């Protein structure tokens, strides 16, 4: 059998990415040098990734990326960085991350911007290792932006085609004349927003409103906010910080889950794009609706909060955190009553805008589903009527609508199968996990959210799950981040056969 895929081209491009992984590794290495902690966990990966990347680049001189090779490249990129990213955890040998499956889980959670952790005691880990987690998430957030623009849009698997329609940009790939310039533009936006958040958070510390928000914490949290990822170097997440910090982080989470194409126009002074965006209005309406719902229930049920400000802050923070798939916690929402917890569970299936760093199904797909369903109801009553589905004034073609229905259905099937596996595997090792806890853990990993409810709650850890469950969840995080289709294509025999 002759293989139709030129895997060497894919591996060469993966090698180019790995070759440059030594640059972000310098950051935690600098912290380790400053703190006087172990350097080996970072020195060896720096040398290893550079050599591995250079070696892979020698496989072929061919650079042209066809669709087949692109599918393989997209899938291998996230997988290979997760594998390499686990090496510092293993070499450091600290706490629960010293175990190989845990290290891989944490690394995949980092690069896919999930935020689910297996760390039990954060005090056992050096600041350098905790910063490496944040750096992985920052890279994952930027990576999906660049990849969605440069590669996924050409494969018709991401949200990029819809992003074109929604933003009324003729070709997102040509937001600037060259893809490389578009990628550079996204880099600048991403770095600028990260730098702005560092300045605001550390500024709060300097003026006395955030005693715990040191420069280290400001950088770590800015890295994982804009990436809508949620790793914190503190075991109690954002609950460890002052109300001022929590209020500041809310808009940055929302910005990270906003289409970066729209942000580009906003920074150019073109606010009409934002005002005319159906998806943006839908996204804001969802955040408002669920915040009011959760806040109202917390107010009605009473509970640990003593003021309206406290109720509003935690309700808005947790809704924004879950909808945007950031996964931070400003409070232990495990302790909430059933009503607000179930509303948060629904939020796990929404996601932010297409063309952002967020995950899950995304508001753009849900908006098209709602509009298409409303259209179908109308045409059922008036069969002769022609009523196209429009988004921000542009007509969505029927093939795209079918793709969105299929994607949503496949996502729900993955979620159901994952839930069944979590329940059965937990039962096998006699681990007590309720159906709701299993559903939330499956959704939190597959939709790249991070914290779930119960055993994997916001201030808890995924460490108690058996290794087999954690390996399946690692797979779910990988598949969820690259939006399922590339992996399913790779599993199709016709993809490989001549």
VOPAGU-2260 file (C-alpha; in pm, 1 decimal, decimal comma):
REM VOPAGU-2260
SITE   aa  ch    i         X         Y         Z
SITE  UNK   A    0       0,0       0,0       0,0
SITE  UNK   A    1     133,5     337,0     -97,3
SITE  UNK   A    2      78,7     618,2     149,7
SITE  UNK   A    3     -63,6     931,7     -10,5
SITE  UNK   A    4      47,2    1166,6     263,6
SITE  UNK   A    5     393,6    1316,8     249,7
SITE  UNK   A    6     446,3    1292,3     624,7
SITE  UNK   A    7     796,6    1432,5     589,0
SITE  UNK   A    8     657,4    1774,8     492,2
SITE  UNK   A    9     433,3    1774,8     799,1
SITE  UNK   A   10     716,4    1664,7    1026,8
SITE  UNK   A   11     948,8    1922,8     878,3
SITE  UNK   A   12     706,9    2202,3     970,4
SITE  UNK   A   13     655,0    2055,6    1316,1
SITE  UNK   A   14    1033,8    2052,8    1347,2
SITE  UNK   A   15    1047,7    2422,1    1260,5
SITE  UNK   A   16     806,1    2495,7    1545,3
SITE  UNK   A   17     990,0    2270,5    1791,1
SITE  UNK   A   18    1321,4    2426,4    1693,3
SITE  UNK   A   19    1205,8    2759,6    1831,6
SITE  UNK   A   20    1061,4    2620,8    2154,5
SITE  UNK   A   21    1392,8    2695,2    2322,6
SITE  UNK   A   22    1303,3    3064,9    2324,9
SITE  UNK   A   23    1003,0    3043,3    2564,5
SITE  UNK   A   24    1192,6    2790,3    2774,6
SITE  UNK   A   25    1442,3    3065,3    2853,5
SITE  UNK   A   26    1179,3    3245,3    3062,0
SITE  UNK   A   27    1132,3    2980,2    3333,5
SITE  UNK   A   28    1505,6    2910,1    3310,0
SITE  UNK   A   29    1571,1    3273,3    3405,0
SITE  UNK   A   30    1337,3    3240,6    3704,0
SITE  UNK   A   31    1509,9    2919,4    3812,4
SITE  UNK   A   32    1845,4    3097,4    3783,0
SITE  UNK   A   33    1715,9    3392,2    3991,2
SITE  UNK   A   34    1560,3    3167,4    4257,6
SITE  UNK   A   35    1854,9    2927,2    4270,5
SITE  UNK   A   36    1638,0    2625,2    4186,1
SITE  UNK   A   37    1717,9    2339,2    3948,4
SITE  UNK   A   38    1823,6    2445,6    3596,0
SITE  UNK   A   39    1840,8    2099,8    3439,9
SITE  UNK   A   40    1460,4    2072,1    3379,0
SITE  UNK   A   41    1491,7    2357,9    3131,8
SITE  UNK   A   42    1848,7    2328,1    2999,4
SITE  UNK   A   43    1798,1    1975,0    2868,2
SITE  UNK   A   44    1469,1    2054,2    2686,7
SITE  UNK   A   45    1628,8    2365,4    2533,9
SITE  UNK   A   46    1906,0    2153,9    2383,5
SITE  UNK   A   47    1675,2    1863,0    2301,9
SITE  UNK   A   48    1404,9    2062,3    2120,8
SITE  UNK   A   49    1661,2    2254,1    1918,1
SITE  UNK   A   50    1831,4    1932,3    1805,2
SITE  UNK   A   51    1500,6    1752,2    1744,8
SITE  UNK   A   52    1364,4    2043,6    1546,0
SITE  UNK   A   53    1678,3    2072,2    1332,2
SITE  UNK   A   54    1672,8    1696,9    1274,8
SITE  UNK   A   55    1310,1    1696,9    1158,8
SITE  UNK   A   56    1383,3    1984,9     923,4
SITE  UNK   A   57    1635,5    1766,5     742,2
SITE  UNK   A   58    1368,0    1512,8     641,0
SITE  UNK   A   59    1286,0    1698,8     319,0
SITE  UNK   A   60    1342,0    2026,1     138,8
SITE  UNK   A   61     977,2    2037,1      30,9
SITE  UNK   A   62     783,3    2318,3     199,8
SITE  UNK   A   63     448,6    2323,8      17,7
SITE  UNK   A   64     168,1    2224,6     250,9
SITE  UNK   A   65    -125,5    2049,2      84,3
SITE  UNK   A   66    -448,6    1978,1     271,6
SITE  UNK   A   67    -345,4    1621,8     361,1
SITE  UNK   A   68     -14,1    1729,1     507,6
SITE  UNK   A   69    -179,4    2023,6     683,9
SITE  UNK   A   70    -419,1    1794,1     872,6
SITE  UNK   A   71    -124,1    1587,3     994,2
SITE  UNK   A   72      81,7    1895,7    1076,3
SITE  UNK   A   73    -197,3    2056,2    1281,4
SITE  UNK   A   74    -251,9    1738,7    1483,6
SITE  UNK   A   75     117,2    1665,0    1536,7
SITE  UNK   A   76     199,8    2021,4    1639,6
SITE  UNK   A   77     -19,4    2017,0    1949,4
SITE  UNK   A   78      75,5    1658,4    2033,8
SITE  UNK   A   79     449,9    1710,3    1998,5
SITE  UNK   A   80     454,2    2032,3    2203,2
SITE  UNK   A   81     254,8    1857,3    2476,2
SITE  UNK   A   82     509,0    1574,5    2483,4
SITE  UNK   A   83     804,9    1812,7    2493,1
SITE  UNK   A   84     628,4    2037,0    2744,1
SITE  UNK   A   85     598,8    1747,8    2988,1
SITE  UNK   A   86     976,9    1698,0    3003,4
SITE  UNK   A   87    1049,2    1986,5    3247,4
SITE  UNK   A   88     781,0    1849,9    3482,4
SITE  UNK   A   89     939,3    1504,8    3478,2
SITE  UNK   A   90    1295,8    1629,3    3517,2
SITE  UNK   A   91    1196,0    1858,1    3806,0
SITE  UNK   A   92    1043,0    1557,8    3981,5
SITE  UNK   A   93     826,0    1775,4    4203,8
SITE  UNK   A   94     499,2    1656,9    4360,3
SITE  UNK   A   95     236,5    1486,6    4148,0
SITE  UNK   A   96     393,8    1611,4    3822,3
SITE  UNK   A   97     680,3    1364,8    3868,6
SITE  UNK   A   98     446,5    1088,4    3748,5
SITE  UNK   A   99     462,7    1052,9    3362,9
SITE  UNK   A  100      86,2    1039,8    3297,7
SITE  UNK   A  101      32,9    1339,6    3525,1
SITE  UNK   A  102     313,1    1530,9    3352,3
SITE  UNK   A  103     161,7    1463,8    3009,6
SITE  UNK   A  104    -186,4    1555,7    3134,9
SITE  UNK   A  105     -59,7    1885,7    3277,2
SITE  UNK   A  106     138,3    1967,5    2964,7
SITE  UNK   A  107    -152,1    1889,9    2730,2
SITE  UNK   A  108    -379,8    2091,7    2957,1
SITE  UNK   A  109    -132,1    2377,6    2925,3
SITE  UNK   A  110     -76,1    2388,0    2550,2
SITE  UNK   A  111    -445,5    2331,3    2473,1
SITE  UNK   A  112    -530,4    2619,8    2713,9
SITE  UNK   A  113    -753,9    2387,8    2916,4
SITE  UNK   A  114    -640,7    2465,6    3270,2
SITE  UNK   A  115    -728,1    2131,0    3429,1
SITE  UNK   A  116    -454,7    2047,7    3677,2
SITE  UNK   A  117    -329,8    1737,4    3854,4
SITE  UNK   A  118    -130,1    1938,3    4108,0
SITE  UNK   A  119    -242,2    1869,9    4464,6
SITE  UNK   A  120       1,6    2081,4    4665,6
SITE  UNK   A  121     126,6    2392,2    4484,7
SITE  UNK   A  122     381,8    2459,8    4758,6
SITE  UNK   A  123     586,5    2160,0    4641,8
SITE  UNK   A  124     657,5    2317,1    4302,6
SITE  UNK   A  125     917,8    2577,7    4218,1
SITE  UNK   A  126     817,3    2915,6    4075,9
SITE  UNK   A  127     998,9    2823,5    3753,4
SITE  UNK   A  128     787,5    2511,4    3698,5
SITE  UNK   A  129     466,3    2697,7    3778,5
SITE  UNK   A  130     567,9    2969,1    3531,8
SITE  UNK   A  131     636,6    2704,7    3264,7
SITE  UNK   A  132     271,1    2601,0    3292,8
SITE  UNK   A  133     167,8    2961,5    3229,9
SITE  UNK   A  134     407,8    2997,4    2936,5
SITE  UNK   A  135     267,1    2680,6    2777,2
SITE  UNK   A  136     -82,7    2825,7    2796,1
SITE  UNK   A  137      25,0    3159,6    2653,6
SITE  UNK   A  138     186,1    2976,5    2360,4
SITE  UNK   A  139    -128,1    2766,6    2312,2
SITE  UNK   A  140    -350,5    3073,8    2294,3
SITE  UNK   A  141    -130,3    3245,5    2039,7
SITE  UNK   A  142     -77,9    2922,4    1847,8
SITE  UNK   A  143    -447,5    2863,7    1783,3
SITE  UNK   A  144    -487,1    3221,9    1661,0
SITE  UNK   A  145    -205,9    3191,6    1409,7
SITE  UNK   A  146    -300,6    2840,1    1309,1
SITE  UNK   A  147    -666,4    2929,1    1259,4
SITE  UNK   A  148    -567,9    3214,2    1034,7
SITE  UNK   A  149    -285,3    3052,9     842,7
SITE  UNK   A  150    -381,8    2686,4     818,1
SITE  UNK   A  151    -723,6    2585,8     951,5
SITE  UNK   A  152    -903,9    2835,9     730,1
SITE  UNK   A  153    -760,5    2659,7     424,9
SITE  UNK   A  154    -878,5    2322,7     552,2
SITE  UNK   A  155   -1239,1    2429,8     610,3
SITE  UNK   A  156   -1234,2    2286,6     961,0
SITE  UNK   A  157   -1207,7    2585,3    1190,4
SITE  UNK   A  158   -1419,6    2885,6    1256,3
SITE  UNK   A  159   -1216,9    3093,1    1013,1
SITE  UNK   A  160   -1461,4    3065,7     721,5
SITE  UNK   A  161   -1741,8    3182,1     944,7
SITE  UNK   A  162   -1514,3    3448,1    1083,1
SITE  UNK   A  163   -1479,3    3583,3     728,4
SITE  UNK   A  164   -1854,2    3612,3     696,0
SITE  UNK   A  165   -1910,6    3748,9    1041,3
SITE  UNK   A  166   -1642,1    4016,3    1022,9
SITE  UNK   A  167   -1727,3    4089,7     659,3
SITE  UNK   A  168   -1361,8    4051,9     578,2
SITE  UNK   A  169   -1319,0    3919,9     226,1
SITE  UNK   A  170   -1040,9    3689,3     332,4
SITE  UNK   A  171    -917,7    3657,8     687,6
SITE  UNK   A  172    -595,3    3512,8     550,7
SITE  UNK   A  173    -545,2    3841,5     372,1
SITE  UNK   A  174    -631,0    4075,2     654,6
SITE  UNK   A  175    -293,5    4205,3     553,5
SITE  UNK   A  176    -135,9    4131,4     211,5
SITE  UNK   A  177      66,8    3836,5     342,9
SITE  UNK   A  178     -11,7    3559,3     590,4
SITE  UNK   A  179     317,7    3630,4     764,6
SITE  UNK   A  180     207,4    3991,1     816,4
SITE  UNK   A  181    -130,3    3875,7     951,4
SITE  UNK   A  182      47,8    3643,5    1193,9
SITE  UNK   A  183     274,5    3931,6    1299,2
SITE  UNK   A  184     -32,3    4149,7    1349,9
SITE  UNK   A  185    -189,2    3887,6    1576,8
SITE  UNK   A  186     141,4    3859,4    1764,5
SITE  UNK   A  187     141,5    4233,3    1828,8
SITE  UNK   A  188    -220,9    4236,8    1945,9
SITE  UNK   A  189    -165,8    3937,3    2170,6
SITE  UNK   A  190     158,3    4067,5    2321,0
SITE  UNK   A  191      11,6    4415,2    2361,9
SITE  UNK   A  192    -293,7    4291,2    2550,5
SITE  UNK   A  193     -76,3    4069,0    2768,7
SITE  UNK   A  194     156,0    4359,1    2848,9
SITE  UNK   A  195    -140,7    4584,4    2926,5
SITE  UNK   A  196    -281,5    4333,0    3173,9
SITE  UNK   A  197      55,8    4288,0    3343,1
SITE  UNK   A  198      78,6    4665,2    3385,6
SITE  UNK   A  199    -274,6    4695,1    3527,3
SITE  UNK   A  200    -240,6    4401,8    3768,9
SITE  UNK   A  201     102,4    4504,9    3893,8
SITE  UNK   A  202     -17,6    4865,1    3910,8
SITE  UNK   A  203    -291,1    4755,0    4150,8
SITE  UNK   A  204     -21,5    4594,4    4363,9
SITE  UNK   A  205     188,3    4910,6    4367,7
SITE  UNK   A  206    -101,3    5129,7    4479,5
SITE  UNK   A  207    -203,7    4885,8    4752,5
SITE  UNK   A  208    -520,8    4731,2    4604,6
SITE  UNK   A  209    -364,7    4390,6    4538,0
SITE  UNK   A  210    -112,4    4288,8    4807,4
SITE  UNK   A  211     -65,3    3937,7    4664,7
SITE  UNK   A  212     -30,1    4045,6    4301,1
SITE  UNK   A  213     348,9    4058,6    4274,0
SITE  UNK   A  214     518,7    4106,5    3936,1
SITE  UNK   A  215     557,8    3727,6    3908,4
SITE  UNK   A  216     186,4    3671,9    3971,8
SITE  UNK   A  217      91,1    3955,9    3737,2
SITE  UNK   A  218     290,0    3802,1    3451,0
SITE  UNK   A  219     168,0    3447,6    3518,9
SITE  UNK   A  220    -196,6    3553,5    3530,6
SITE  UNK   A  221    -172,5    3782,2    3228,0
SITE  UNK   A  222     -27,1    3489,7    3031,5
SITE  UNK   A  223    -320,3    3268,0    3125,6
SITE  UNK   A  224    -598,6    3526,7    3101,6
SITE  UNK   A  225    -551,4    3649,9    2744,9
SITE  UNK   A  226    -506,3    3286,1    2639,9
SITE  UNK   A  227    -840,1    3209,3    2815,3
SITE  UNK   A  228    -663,8    2916,6    2976,4
SITE  UNK   A  229    -674,9    2949,4    3356,2
SITE  UNK   A  230    -360,6    2802,9    3511,8
SITE  UNK   A  231    -273,5    2996,5    3827,0
SITE  UNK   A  232      40,3    2952,5    4038,4
SITE  UNK   A  233    -190,4    2964,3    4340,4
SITE  UNK   A  234    -387,3    2659,7    4452,0
SITE  UNK   A  235    -694,0    2873,1    4525,2
SITE  UNK   A  236    -677,6    3041,7    4182,2
SITE  UNK   A  237    -804,6    3401,5    4168,0
SITE  UNK   A  238    -982,2    3353,4    4502,4
SITE  UNK   A  239    -636,8    3419,6    4649,9
SITE  UNK   A  240    -646,7    3779,4    4530,6
SITE  UNK   A  241    -836,6    4095,4    4617,9
SITE  UNK   A  242   -1175,8    4195,6    4471,9
SITE  UNK   A  243    -999,7    4464,8    4266,2
SITE  UNK   A  244    -793,2    4196,6    4091,3
SITE  UNK   A  245   -1103,3    3988,2    4023,5
SITE  UNK   A  246   -1288,0    4284,3    3869,0
SITE  UNK   A  247    -987,1    4364,1    3648,0
SITE  UNK   A  248    -950,5    4007,7    3523,5
SITE  UNK   A  249   -1316,1    3985,5    3411,0
SITE  UNK   A  250   -1283,9    4218,4    3107,3
SITE  UNK   A  251    -950,5    4067,6    3005,5
SITE  UNK   A  252   -1107,2    3719,4    2999,1
SITE  UNK   A  253   -1389,2    3860,0    2784,8
SITE  UNK   A  254   -1140,4    4030,4    2550,0
SITE  UNK   A  255    -940,0    3708,9    2509,5
SITE  UNK   A  256   -1258,5    3536,1    2391,4
SITE  UNK   A  257   -1342,9    3815,8    2144,5
SITE  UNK   A  258   -1257,6    3776,3    1777,2
SITE  UNK   A  259    -909,2    3916,2    1725,7
SITE  UNK   A  260   -1011,1    4030,7    1378,7
SITE  UNK   A  261   -1274,5    4253,4    1536,9
SITE  UNK   A  262   -1021,5    4369,6    1796,8
SITE  UNK   A  263    -790,1    4462,6    1510,7
SITE  UNK   A  264   -1058,2    4685,8    1359,3
SITE  UNK   A  265   -1138,4    4835,9    1699,7
SITE  UNK   A  266    -775,3    4928,1    1755,8
SITE  UNK   A  267    -785,6    5094,2    1414,0
SITE  UNK   A  268   -1076,3    5305,7    1536,3
SITE  UNK   A  269   -1338,1    5119,1    1332,4
SITE  UNK   A  270   -1599,8    5051,8    1601,1
SITE  UNK   A  271   -1872,8    4988,5    1341,9
SITE  UNK   A  272   -1739,2    4635,8    1286,2
SITE  UNK   A  273   -1798,4    4561,8    1652,2
SITE  UNK   A  274   -2141,5    4725,3    1663,7
SITE  UNK   A  275   -2255,7    4551,4    1344,2
SITE  UNK   A  276   -2132,4    4207,7    1446,5
SITE  UNK   A  277   -2424,5    3973,6    1515,3
SITE  UNK   A  278   -2192,6    3734,5    1694,3
SITE  UNK   A  279   -2049,0    4000,9    1926,4
SITE  UNK   A  280   -2398,0    4112,5    2031,4
SITE  UNK   A  281   -2495,5    3747,7    2084,2
SITE  UNK   A  282   -2178,1    3686,8    2287,3
SITE  UNK   A  283   -2241,5    3988,5    2512,4
SITE  UNK   A  284   -2608,8    3891,7    2553,2
SITE  UNK   A  285   -2509,7    3540,9    2664,7
SITE  UNK   A  286   -2265,9    3676,8    2922,7
SITE  UNK   A  287   -2532,1    3914,6    3053,6
SITE  UNK   A  288   -2810,4    3655,9    3058,9
SITE  UNK   A  289   -2616,9    3392,2    3251,9
SITE  UNK   A  290   -2460,0    3647,3    3488,0
SITE  UNK   A  291   -2805,8    3773,6    3580,5
SITE  UNK   A  292   -2932,6    3417,3    3618,5
SITE  UNK   A  293   -2648,1    3302,0    3843,2
SITE  UNK   A  294   -2647,7    3628,8    4040,0
SITE  UNK   A  295   -3023,0    3613,0    4091,7
SITE  UNK   A  296   -3005,1    3257,5    4221,6
SITE  UNK   A  297   -2717,0    3339,7    4456,6
SITE  UNK   A  298   -2915,7    3636,8    4588,2
SITE  UNK   A  299   -3233,5    3433,2    4630,2
SITE  UNK   A  300   -3065,3    3135,8    4793,5
SITE  UNK   A  301   -2858,3    3335,4    5039,2
SITE  UNK   A  302   -2521,3    3179,2    5110,0
SITE  UNK   A  303   -2177,6    3288,9    5212,2
SITE  UNK   A  304   -2180,8    3631,2    5045,5
SITE  UNK   A  305   -2258,9    3936,6    5254,0
SITE  UNK   A  306   -2311,3    4210,7    4995,4
SITE  UNK   A  307   -2459,4    4268,3    4650,6
SITE  UNK   A  308   -2114,1    4360,1    4521,4
SITE  UNK   A  309   -1981,7    4021,1    4632,2
SITE  UNK   A  310   -2271,7    3835,1    4468,1
SITE  UNK   A  311   -2237,2    4034,0    4144,6
SITE  UNK   A  312   -1859,3    3991,3    4133,5
SITE  UNK   A  313   -1860,5    3614,2    4178,8
SITE  UNK   A  314   -2158,8    3561,9    3947,9
SITE  UNK   A  315   -2010,3    3768,8    3664,3
SITE  UNK   A  316   -1659,1    3633,2    3719,8
SITE  UNK   A  317   -1760,7    3267,7    3709,0
SITE  UNK   A  318   -1994,1    3306,4    3411,6
SITE  UNK   A  319   -1731,6    3493,6    3209,5
SITE  UNK   A  320   -1464,9    3245,8    3320,2
SITE  UNK   A  321   -1665,4    2940,2    3209,9
SITE  UNK   A  322   -1820,8    3083,5    2890,9
SITE  UNK   A  323   -1480,5    3204,5    2771,4
SITE  UNK   A  324   -1332,0    2865,3    2876,4
SITE  UNK   A  325   -1074,7    3044,2    3093,8
SITE  UNK   A  326   -1151,7    2836,3    3399,4
SITE  UNK   A  327   -1034,4    3067,7    3677,5
SITE  UNK   A  328   -1220,4    3056,7    4008,0
SITE  UNK   A  329   -1290,8    3361,1    4223,7
SITE  UNK   A  330   -1468,5    3141,8    4478,8
SITE  UNK   A  331   -1534,4    2774,1    4539,9
SITE  UNK   A  332   -1847,9    2740,2    4325,3
SITE  UNK   A  333   -1859,5    2375,7    4430,0
SITE  UNK   A  334   -2032,0    2508,0    4742,1
SITE  UNK   A  335   -2310,8    2677,9    4547,4
SITE  UNK   A  336   -2660,0    2532,0    4536,8
SITE  UNK   A  337   -2775,7    2318,0    4244,8
SITE  UNK   A  338   -2935,0    2601,6    4043,2
SITE  UNK   A  339   -2631,5    2824,1    3976,4
SITE  UNK   A  340   -2407,6    2518,2    3938,5
SITE  UNK   A  341   -2628,9    2379,3    3661,9
SITE  UNK   A  342   -2633,2    2716,6    3487,6
SITE  UNK   A  343   -2251,8    2715,2    3492,2
SITE  UNK   A  344   -2258,7    2362,5    3352,1
SITE  UNK   A  345   -2465,2    2486,0    3055,7
SITE  UNK   A  346   -2208,5    2763,8    3005,6
SITE  UNK   A  347   -1943,3    2496,0    2941,5
SITE  UNK   A  348   -2105,5    2417,3    2605,2
SITE  UNK   A  349   -2102,0    2774,7    2472,5
SITE  UNK   A  350   -1750,0    2915,9    2431,9
SITE  UNK   A  351   -1643,0    3259,6    2312,9
SITE  UNK   A  352   -1622,9    3404,0    1963,5
SITE  UNK   A  353   -1463,4    3239,9    1660,9
SITE  UNK   A  354   -1118,0    3375,6    1586,5
SITE  UNK   A  355   -1029,8    3416,4    1952,3
SITE  UNK   A  356    -827,9    3206,8    2195,2
SITE  UNK   A  357   -1139,1    3041,4    2336,2
SITE  UNK   A  358   -1254,5    2681,3    2292,4
SITE  UNK   A  359   -1583,8    2485,9    2320,8
SITE  UNK   A  360   -1849,3    2503,9    2047,2
SITE  UNK   A  361   -1827,9    2884,9    2016,1
SITE  UNK   A  362   -2099,8    3147,4    2000,2
SITE  UNK   A  363   -2081,8    3181,0    1623,0
SITE  UNK   A  364   -2188,0    2820,4    1569,2
SITE  UNK   A  365   -2468,3    2849,4    1824,6
SITE  UNK   A  366   -2589,8    3168,5    1659,9
SITE  UNK   A  367   -2605,1    2999,1    1319,5
SITE  UNK   A  368   -2782,8    2698,9    1474,6
SITE  UNK   A  369   -3043,7    2928,3    1632,8
SITE  UNK   A  370   -3096,7    3126,9    1310,9
SITE  UNK   A  371   -3114,5    2811,2    1098,0
SITE  UNK   A  372   -3360,0    2648,3    1338,0
SITE  UNK   A  373   -3579,8    2960,0    1332,8
SITE  UNK   A  374   -3560,0    2961,5     951,3
SITE  UNK   A  375   -3657,3    2594,0     938,6
SITE  UNK   A  376   -3961,8    2657,1    1158,2
SITE  UNK   A  377   -4065,4    2941,7     928,3
SITE  UNK   A  378   -4027,5    2739,8     607,7
SITE  UNK   A  379   -4215,5    2448,0     766,6
SITE  UNK   A  380   -4515,0    2679,0     798,3
SITE  UNK   A  381   -4454,9    2843,1     458,9
SITE  UNK   A  382   -4292,3    2580,9     232,0
SITE  UNK   A  383   -4279,6    2810,3     -71,8
SITE  UNK   A  384   -4093,9    3084,6     113,4
SITE  UNK   A  385   -3723,5    3142,5      60,3
SITE  UNK   A  386   -3551,5    3272,1     370,1
SITE  UNK   A  387   -3172,6    3252,2     377,8
SITE  UNK   A  388   -2980,4    3252,3     704,7
SITE  UNK   A  389   -2790,3    3577,9     742,1
SITE  UNK   A  390   -2508,5    3671,9     971,5
SITE  UNK   A  391   -2415,5    4039,1    1000,7
SITE  UNK   A  392   -2593,0    4090,9     668,9
SITE  UNK   A  393   -2411,8    3812,6     482,1
SITE  UNK   A  394   -2588,4    3496,8     367,0
SITE  UNK   A  395   -2460,9    3171,5     516,8
SITE  UNK   A  396   -2455,1    2896,4     255,2
SITE  UNK   A  397   -2636,5    2570,6     323,0
SITE  UNK   A  398   -2315,8    2364,5     317,6
SITE  UNK   A  399   -2173,3    2571,1     602,7
SITE  UNK   A  400   -2495,1    2528,2     801,3
SITE  UNK   A  401   -2476,7    2150,5     751,5
SITE  UNK   A  402   -2111,1    2153,2     863,7
SITE  UNK   A  403   -2207,4    2341,1    1179,3
SITE  UNK   A  404   -2490,0    2097,7    1257,1
SITE  UNK   A  405   -2246,9    1809,1    1203,6
SITE  UNK   A  406   -1975,4    1965,5    1418,5
SITE  UNK   A  407   -2217,9    2034,0    1702,6
SITE  UNK   A  408   -2356,0    1680,4    1684,2
SITE  UNK   A  409   -2009,9    1520,7    1678,1
SITE  UNK   A  410   -1906,5    1734,9    1977,0
SITE  UNK   A  411   -2205,3    1616,5    2177,8
SITE  UNK   A  412   -2136,0    1253,0    2084,1
SITE  UNK   A  413   -1774,3    1289,5    2203,2
SITE  UNK   A  414   -1899,3    1442,3    2527,4
SITE  UNK   A  415   -2148,6    1159,3    2589,1
SITE  UNK   A  416   -1894,5     884,8    2515,0
SITE  UNK   A  417   -1637,5    1054,1    2739,0
SITE  UNK   A  418   -1889,7    1081,1    3022,7
SITE  UNK   A  419   -1973,0     710,9    2997,8
SITE  UNK   A  420   -1604,0     622,7    3005,1
SITE  UNK   A  421   -1536,4     841,2    3310,9
SITE  UNK   A  422   -1825,0     680,2    3501,4
SITE  UNK   A  423   -1722,8     324,1    3411,0
SITE  UNK   A  424   -1351,9     376,2    3474,0
SITE  UNK   A  425   -1412,3     546,1    3808,9
SITE  UNK   A  426   -1639,4     259,0    3904,8
SITE  UNK   A  427   -1368,1       9,7    3804,1
SITE  UNK   A  428   -1128,3     152,1    4064,6
SITE  UNK   A  429   -1410,2     218,8    4313,4
SITE  UNK   A  430   -1368,4     596,0    4292,1
SITE  UNK   A  431   -1686,8     774,1    4394,8
SITE  UNK   A  432   -1790,0    1005,4    4110,4
SITE  UNK   A  433   -2151,2    1111,6    4054,8
SITE  UNK   A  434   -2298,8    1134,0    3705,2
SITE  UNK   A  435   -2300,0    1514,4    3725,6
SITE  UNK   A  436   -1934,7    1520,6    3831,5
SITE  UNK   A  437   -1845,9    1284,4    3545,2
SITE  UNK   A  438   -2038,0    1495,0    3292,1
SITE  UNK   A  439   -1873,7    1814,6    3410,2
SITE  UNK   A  440   -1523,9    1658,4    3407,4
SITE  UNK   A  441   -1577,7    1525,7    3054,0
SITE  UNK   A  442   -1706,0    1863,4    2934,7
SITE  UNK   A  443   -1433,3    2056,1    3117,3
SITE  UNK   A  444   -1155,9    1860,4    2944,8
SITE  UNK   A  445   -1312,5    1812,7    2600,5
SITE  UNK   A  446   -1420,2    2177,2    2572,8
SITE  UNK   A  447   -1088,3    2293,9    2725,5
SITE  UNK   A  448   -1241,5    2471,9    3024,3
SITE  UNK   A  449   -1043,6    2326,0    3316,1
SITE  UNK   A  450   -1230,6    2308,4    3645,2
SITE  UNK   A  451   -1541,2    2095,0    3678,3
SITE  UNK   A  452   -1761,6    2016,7    3975,9
SITE  UNK   A  453   -1714,4    1785,4    4272,6
SITE  UNK   A  454   -1397,5    1578,5    4266,7
SITE  UNK   A  455   -1246,0    1798,7    3992,6
SITE  UNK   A  456   -1387,4    2122,8    4129,9
SITE  UNK   A  457   -1236,1    2470,6    4099,6
SITE  UNK   A  458   -1008,5    2432,6    4401,7
SITE  UNK   A  459    -955,6    2058,1    4355,2
SITE  UNK   A  460    -739,9    1843,4    4126,0
SITE  UNK   A  461    -782,9    1576,1    3856,4
SITE  UNK   A  462    -510,7    1369,2    4024,6
SITE  UNK   A  463    -752,7    1121,8    4196,1
SITE  UNK   A  464    -879,5     992,0    3859,7
SITE  UNK   A  465    -719,1     665,0    3742,7
SITE  UNK   A  466    -437,4     685,5    3487,8
SITE  UNK   A  467    -660,5     545,8    3213,2
SITE  UNK   A  468    -914,6     825,1    3267,3
SITE  UNK   A  469    -642,7    1088,3    3267,9
SITE  UNK   A  470    -503,4     950,0    2940,7
SITE  UNK   A  471    -849,7     965,8    2781,9
SITE  UNK   A  472    -894,0    1320,2    2912,1
SITE  UNK   A  473    -553,9    1409,8    2764,4
SITE  UNK   A  474    -682,3    1282,1    2429,2
SITE  UNK   A  475   -1003,3    1481,9    2474,8
SITE  UNK   A  476    -811,5    1803,5    2540,3
SITE  UNK   A  477    -604,2    1746,5    2225,9
SITE  UNK   A  478    -905,5    1668,1    2007,0
SITE  UNK   A  479   -1110,3    1953,0    2151,7
SITE  UNK   A  480    -841,0    2214,0    2095,6
SITE  UNK   A  481    -798,4    2139,2    1724,9
SITE  UNK   A  482   -1174,6    2112,1    1677,4
SITE  UNK   A  483   -1207,8    1736,1    1624,6
SITE  UNK   A  484   -1204,1    1722,7    1244,4
SITE  UNK   A  485    -824,5    1698,4    1185,0
SITE  UNK   A  486    -803,6    1400,1    1421,0
SITE  UNK   A  487   -1108,3    1230,2    1268,3
SITE  UNK   A  488    -959,6    1279,8     922,4
SITE  UNK   A  489    -635,6    1115,0    1035,9
SITE  UNK   A  490    -833,9     815,4    1161,7
SITE  UNK   A  491    -994,3     767,8     818,5
SITE  UNK   A  492    -820,6     490,4     614,4
SITE  UNK   A  493    -882,5     672,0     285,3
SITE  UNK   A  494    -676,9     963,9     413,5
SITE  UNK   A  495    -365,5     744,9     416,6
SITE  UNK   A  496    -429,1     507,3     127,2
SITE  UNK   A  497    -339,0     563,2    -233,7
